[in-house]
Amino acid sequence: MDLLSQIEVSILKRTASSDLYQLFRNCSLAVLNSGSKTDNSKESIAKYPNFDINVLQRERGVKLELINPPEKAFVDGRIIRSIQAN
């Protein structure tokens, strides 16, 4: 995310119905769901249909807002460090 240009961030933010956004959402869900018993992306998407991710543009980069992420990606309300690095 450090390497995205402002134009690329704008494209991601523009619409949740775009193919690029859906790919980004699904890849993000896969990372958050790492370590699960299944490696099937369709099962993960079906299990977390309300998962969403917003790209918030900041002065010095971007911030990701996770909506209804998998609970196992967090410990004591904080994202697991190895997941955060990805």
Phi and psi in radians as a Rosetta constraint file:
Dihedral C 1 N 2 CA 2 C 2 CIRCULARHARMONIC -1.173 0.35
Dihedral N 2 CA 2 C 2 N 3 CIRCULARHARMONIC -0.385 0.35
Dihedral C 2 N 3 CA 3 C 3 CIRCULARHARMONIC -1.714 0.35
Dihedral N 3 CA 3 C 3 N 4 CIRCULARHARMONIC 0.028 0.35
Dihedral C 3 N 4 CA 4 C 4 CIRCULARHARMONIC -1.334 0.35
Dihedral N 4 CA 4 C 4 N 5 CIRCULARHARMONIC 2.381 0.35
Dihedral C 4 N 5 CA 5 C 5 CIRCULARHARMONIC -1.388 0.35
Dihedral N 5 CA 5 C 5 N 6 CIRCULARHARMONIC 2.913 0.35
Dihedral C 5 N 6 CA 6 C 6 CIRCULARHARMONIC -1.090 0.35
Dihedral N 6 CA 6 C 6 N 7 CIRCULARHARMONIC -0.578 0.35
Dihedral C 6 N 7 CA 7 C 7 CIRCULARHARMONIC -1.157 0.35
Dihedral N 7 CA 7 C 7 N 8 CIRCULARHARMONIC -0.765 0.35
Dihedral C 7 N 8 CA 8 C 8 CIRCULARHARMONIC -1.124 0.35
Dihedral N 8 CA 8 C 8 N 9 CIRCULARHARMONIC -0.683 0.35
Dihedral C 8 N 9 CA 9 C 9 CIRCULARHARMONIC -1.115 0.35
Dihedral N 9 CA 9 C 9 N 10 CIRCULARHARMONIC -0.735 0.35
Dihedral C 9 N 10 CA 10 C 10 CIRCULARHARMONIC -1.068 0.35
Dihedral N 10 CA 10 C 10 N 11 CIRCULARHARMONIC -0.684 0.35
Dihedral C 10 N 11 CA 11 C 11 CIRCULARHARMONIC -1.122 0.35
Dihedral N 11 CA 11 C 11 N 12 CIRCULARHARMONIC -0.766 0.35
Dihedral C 11 N 12 CA 12 C 12 CIRCULARHARMONIC -1.104 0.35
Dihedral N 12 CA 12 C 12 N 13 CIRCULARHARMONIC -0.665 0.35
Dihedral C 12 N 13 CA 13 C 13 CIRCULARHARMONIC -1.321 0.35
Dihedral N 13 CA 13 C 13 N 14 CIRCULARHARMONIC -0.435 0.35
Dihedral C 13 N 14 CA 14 C 14 CIRCULARHARMONIC -0.961 0.35
Dihedral N 14 CA 14 C 14 N 15 CIRCULARHARMONIC -0.890 0.35
Dihedral C 14 N 15 CA 15 C 15 CIRCULARHARMONIC -2.677 0.35
Dihedral N 15 CA 15 C 15 N 16 CIRCULARHARMONIC 2.411 0.35
Dihedral C 15 N 16 CA 16 C 16 CIRCULARHARMONIC -1.341 0.35
Dihedral N 16 CA 16 C 16 N 17 CIRCULARHARMONIC -0.148 0.35
Dihedral C 16 N 17 CA 17 C 17 CIRCULARHARMONIC -1.655 0.35
Dihedral N 17 CA 17 C 17 N 18 CIRCULARHARMONIC -0.058 0.35
Dihedral C 17 N 18 CA 18 C 18 CIRCULARHARMONIC -1.277 0.35
Dihedral N 18 CA 18 C 18 N 19 CIRCULARHARMONIC 2.665 0.35
Dihedral C 18 N 19 CA 19 C 19 CIRCULARHARMONIC -1.094 0.35
Dihedral N 19 CA 19 C 19 N 20 CIRCULARHARMONIC -0.688 0.35
Dihedral C 19 N 20 CA 20 C 20 CIRCULARHARMONIC -1.095 0.35
Dihedral N 20 CA 20 C 20 N 21 CIRCULARHARMONIC -0.767 0.35
Dihedral C 20 N 21 CA 21 C 21 CIRCULARHARMONIC -1.112 0.35
Dihedral N 21 CA 21 C 21 N 22 CIRCULARHARMONIC -0.760 0.35
Dihedral C 21 N 22 CA 22 C 22 CIRCULARHARMONIC -1.091 0.35
Dihedral N 22 CA 22 C 22 N 23 CIRCULARHARMONIC -0.690 0.35
Dihedral C 22 N 23 CA 23 C 23 CIRCULARHARMONIC -1.102 0.35
Dihedral N 23 CA 23 C 23 N 24 CIRCULARHARMONIC -0.793 0.35
Dihedral C 23 N 24 CA 24 C 24 CIRCULARHARMONIC -1.061 0.35
Dihedral N 24 CA 24 C 24 N 25 CIRCULARHARMONIC -0.782 0.35
Dihedral C 24 N 25 CA 25 C 25 CIRCULARHARMONIC -1.067 0.35
Dihedral N 25 CA 25 C 25 N 26 CIRCULARHARMONIC -0.839 0.35
Dihedral C 25 N 26 CA 26 C 26 CIRCULARHARMONIC -1.156 0.35
Dihedral N 26 CA 26 C 26 N 27 CIRCULARHARMONIC -0.676 0.35
Dihedral C 26 N 27 CA 27 C 27 CIRCULARHARMONIC -1.161 0.35
Dihedral N 27 CA 27 C 27 N 28 CIRCULARHARMONIC -0.688 0.35
Dihedral C 27 N 28 CA 28 C 28 CIRCULARHARMONIC -1.117 0.35
Dihedral N 28 CA 28 C 28 N 29 CIRCULARHARMONIC -0.728 0.35
Dihedral C 28 N 29 CA 29 C 29 CIRCULARHARMONIC -1.100 0.35
Dihedral N 29 CA 29 C 29 N 30 CIRCULARHARMONIC -0.697 0.35
Dihedral C 29 N 30 CA 30 C 30 CIRCULARHARMONIC -1.078 0.35
Dihedral N 30 CA 30 C 30 N 31 CIRCULARHARMONIC -0.736 0.35
Dihedral C 30 N 31 CA 31 C 31 CIRCULARHARMONIC -1.141 0.35
Dihedral N 31 CA 31 C 31 N 32 CIRCULARHARMONIC -0.786 0.35
Dihedral C 31 N 32 CA 32 C 32 CIRCULARHARMONIC -1.143 0.35
Dihedral N 32 CA 32 C 32 N 33 CIRCULARHARMONIC -0.458 0.35
Dihedral C 32 N 33 CA 33 C 33 CIRCULARHARMONIC -1.680 0.35
Dihedral N 33 CA 33 C 33 N 34 CIRCULARHARMONIC 0.158 0.35
Dihedral C 33 N 34 CA 34 C 34 CIRCULARHARMONIC -1.084 0.35
Dihedral N 34 CA 34 C 34 N 35 CIRCULARHARMONIC 2.535 0.35
Dihedral C 34 N 35 CA 35 C 35 CIRCULARHARMONIC 1.543 0.35
Dihedral N 35 CA 35 C 35 N 36 CIRCULARHARMONIC 0.006 0.35
Dihedral C 35 N 36 CA 36 C 36 CIRCULARHARMONIC -1.339 0.35
Dihedral N 36 CA 36 C 36 N 37 CIRCULARHARMONIC 2.940 0.35
Dihedral C 36 N 37 CA 37 C 37 CIRCULARHARMONIC -1.237 0.35
Dihedral N 37 CA 37 C 37 N 38 CIRCULARHARMONIC -0.419 0.35
Dihedral C 37 N 38 CA 38 C 38 CIRCULARHARMONIC -1.917 0.35
Dihedral N 38 CA 38 C 38 N 39 CIRCULARHARMONIC 2.603 0.35
Dihedral C 38 N 39 CA 39 C 39 CIRCULARHARMONIC -2.015 0.35
Dihedral N 39 CA 39 C 39 N 40 CIRCULARHARMONIC 0.260 0.35
Dihedral C 39 N 40 CA 40 C 40 CIRCULARHARMONIC -1.559 0.35
Dihedral N 40 CA 40 C 40 N 41 CIRCULARHARMONIC 2.015 0.35
Dihedral C 40 N 41 CA 41 C 41 CIRCULARHARMONIC -1.136 0.35
Dihedral N 41 CA 41 C 41 N 42 CIRCULARHARMONIC -0.619 0.35
Dihedral C 41 N 42 CA 42 C 42 CIRCULARHARMONIC -1.115 0.35
Dihedral N 42 CA 42 C 42 N 43 CIRCULARHARMONIC -0.658 0.35
Dihedral C 42 N 43 CA 43 C 43 CIRCULARHARMONIC -1.152 0.35
Dihedral N 43 CA 43 C 43 N 44 CIRCULARHARMONIC -0.729 0.35
Dihedral C 43 N 44 CA 44 C 44 CIRCULARHARMONIC -1.105 0.35
Dihedral N 44 CA 44 C 44 N 45 CIRCULARHARMONIC -0.768 0.35
Dihedral C 44 N 45 CA 45 C 45 CIRCULARHARMONIC -1.117 0.35
Dihedral N 45 CA 45 C 45 N 46 CIRCULARHARMONIC -0.693 0.35
Dihedral C 45 N 46 CA 46 C 46 CIRCULARHARMONIC -1.198 0.35
Dihedral N 46 CA 46 C 46 N 47 CIRCULARHARMONIC -0.607 0.35
Dihedral C 46 N 47 CA 47 C 47 CIRCULARHARMONIC -1.263 0.35
Dihedral N 47 CA 47 C 47 N 48 CIRCULARHARMONIC -0.529 0.35
Dihedral C 47 N 48 CA 48 C 48 CIRCULARHARMONIC -2.162 0.35
Dihedral N 48 CA 48 C 48 N 49 CIRCULARHARMONIC 1.085 0.35
Dihedral C 48 N 49 CA 49 C 49 CIRCULARHARMONIC -1.178 0.35
Dihedral N 49 CA 49 C 49 N 50 CIRCULARHARMONIC -0.387 0.35
Dihedral C 49 N 50 CA 50 C 50 CIRCULARHARMONIC -1.646 0.35
Dihedral N 50 CA 50 C 50 N 51 CIRCULARHARMONIC 0.076 0.35
Dihedral C 50 N 51 CA 51 C 51 CIRCULARHARMONIC -1.197 0.35
Dihedral N 51 CA 51 C 51 N 52 CIRCULARHARMONIC 2.407 0.35
Dihedral C 51 N 52 CA 52 C 52 CIRCULARHARMONIC -2.595 0.35
Dihedral N 52 CA 52 C 52 N 53 CIRCULARHARMONIC 2.834 0.35
Dihedral C 52 N 53 CA 53 C 53 CIRCULARHARMONIC -2.477 0.35
Dihedral N 53 CA 53 C 53 N 54 CIRCULARHARMONIC 2.274 0.35
Dihedral C 53 N 54 CA 54 C 54 CIRCULARHARMONIC -1.908 0.35
Dihedral N 54 CA 54 C 54 N 55 CIRCULARHARMONIC 2.408 0.35
Dihedral C 54 N 55 CA 55 C 55 CIRCULARHARMONIC -1.734 0.35
Dihedral N 55 CA 55 C 55 N 56 CIRCULARHARMONIC 1.990 0.35
Dihedral C 55 N 56 CA 56 C 56 CIRCULARHARMONIC -1.826 0.35
Dihedral N 56 CA 56 C 56 N 57 CIRCULARHARMONIC 2.082 0.35
Dihedral C 56 N 57 CA 57 C 57 CIRCULARHARMONIC -1.387 0.35
Dihedral N 57 CA 57 C 57 N 58 CIRCULARHARMONIC 2.247 0.35
Dihedral C 57 N 58 CA 58 C 58 CIRCULARHARMONIC -2.045 0.35
Dihedral N 58 CA 58 C 58 N 59 CIRCULARHARMONIC 2.917 0.35
Dihedral C 58 N 59 CA 59 C 59 CIRCULARHARMONIC -1.026 0.35
Dihedral N 59 CA 59 C 59 N 60 CIRCULARHARMONIC -0.657 0.35
Dihedral C 59 N 60 CA 60 C 60 CIRCULARHARMONIC -2.063 0.35
Dihedral N 60 CA 60 C 60 N 61 CIRCULARHARMONIC 0.985 0.35
Dihedral C 60 N 61 CA 61 C 61 CIRCULARHARMONIC 2.070 0.35
Dihedral N 61 CA 61 C 61 N 62 CIRCULARHARMONIC -2.608 0.35
Dihedral C 61 N 62 CA 62 C 62 CIRCULARHARMONIC -2.280 0.35
Dihedral N 62 CA 62 C 62 N 63 CIRCULARHARMONIC 2.805 0.35
Dihedral C 62 N 63 CA 63 C 63 CIRCULARHARMONIC -2.254 0.35
Dihedral N 63 CA 63 C 63 N 64 CIRCULARHARMONIC 2.418 0.35
Dihedral C 63 N 64 CA 64 C 64 CIRCULARHARMONIC -1.786 0.35
Dihedral N 64 CA 64 C 64 N 65 CIRCULARHARMONIC 2.256 0.35
Dihedral C 64 N 65 CA 65 C 65 CIRCULARHARMONIC -1.821 0.35
Dihedral N 65 CA 65 C 65 N 66 CIRCULARHARMONIC 2.040 0.35
Dihedral C 65 N 66 CA 66 C 66 CIRCULARHARMONIC -1.658 0.35
Dihedral N 66 CA 66 C 66 N 67 CIRCULARHARMONIC 2.258 0.35
Dihedral C 66 N 67 CA 67 C 67 CIRCULARHARMONIC -2.038 0.35
Dihedral N 67 CA 67 C 67 N 68 CIRCULARHARMONIC 2.098 0.35
Dihedral C 67 N 68 CA 68 C 68 CIRCULARHARMONIC 0.955 0.35
Dihedral N 68 CA 68 C 68 N 69 CIRCULARHARMONIC 0.897 0.35
Dihedral C 68 N 69 CA 69 C 69 CIRCULARHARMONIC -1.344 0.35
Dihedral N 69 CA 69 C 69 N 70 CIRCULARHARMONIC 2.887 0.35
Dihedral C 69 N 70 CA 70 C 70 CIRCULARHARMONIC -1.044 0.35
Dihedral N 70 CA 70 C 70 N 71 CIRCULARHARMONIC 2.281 0.35
Dihedral C 70 N 71 CA 71 C 71 CIRCULARHARMONIC -1.092 0.35
Dihedral N 71 CA 71 C 71 N 72 CIRCULARHARMONIC -0.536 0.35
Dihedral C 71 N 72 CA 72 C 72 CIRCULARHARMONIC -1.258 0.35
Dihedral N 72 CA 72 C 72 N 73 CIRCULARHARMONIC -0.093 0.35
Dihedral C 72 N 73 CA 73 C 73 CIRCULARHARMONIC -1.415 0.35
Dihedral N 73 CA 73 C 73 N 74 CIRCULARHARMONIC -0.036 0.35
Dihedral C 73 N 74 CA 74 C 74 CIRCULARHARMONIC -2.239 0.35
Dihedral N 74 CA 74 C 74 N 75 CIRCULARHARMONIC 2.598 0.35
Dihedral C 74 N 75 CA 75 C 75 CIRCULARHARMONIC -2.261 0.35
Dihedral N 75 CA 75 C 75 N 76 CIRCULARHARMONIC 2.188 0.35
Dihedral C 75 N 76 CA 76 C 76 CIRCULARHARMONIC 0.926 0.35
Dihedral N 76 CA 76 C 76 N 77 CIRCULARHARMONIC 0.675 0.35
Dihedral C 76 N 77 CA 77 C 77 CIRCULARHARMONIC 1.362 0.35
Dihedral N 77 CA 77 C 77 N 78 CIRCULARHARMONIC 0.090 0.35
Dihedral C 77 N 78 CA 78 C 78 CIRCULARHARMONIC -2.055 0.35
Dihedral N 78 CA 78 C 78 N 79 CIRCULARHARMONIC 2.470 0.35
Dihedral C 78 N 79 CA 79 C 79 CIRCULARHARMONIC -1.152 0.35
Dihedral N 79 CA 79 C 79 N 80 CIRCULARHARMONIC 2.450 0.35
Dihedral C 79 N 80 CA 80 C 80 CIRCULARHARMONIC -1.098 0.35
Dihedral N 80 CA 80 C 80 N 81 CIRCULARHARMONIC 2.336 0.35
Dihedral C 80 N 81 CA 81 C 81 CIRCULARHARMONIC -0.990 0.35
Dihedral N 81 CA 81 C 81 N 82 CIRCULARHARMONIC -0.728 0.35
Dihedral C 81 N 82 CA 82 C 82 CIRCULARHARMONIC -1.168 0.35
Dihedral N 82 CA 82 C 82 N 83 CIRCULARHARMONIC -0.525 0.35
Dihedral C 82 N 83 CA 83 C 83 CIRCULARHARMONIC -1.296 0.35
Dihedral N 83 CA 83 C 83 N 84 CIRCULARHARMONIC -0.712 0.35
Dihedral C 83 N 84 CA 84 C 84 CIRCULARHARMONIC -1.051 0.35
Dihedral N 84 CA 84 C 84 N 85 CIRCULARHARMONIC -0.587 0.35
Dihedral C 84 N 85 CA 85 C 85 CIRCULARHARMONIC -1.216 0.35
Dihedral N 85 CA 85 C 85 N 86 CIRCULARHARMONIC -0.368 0.35
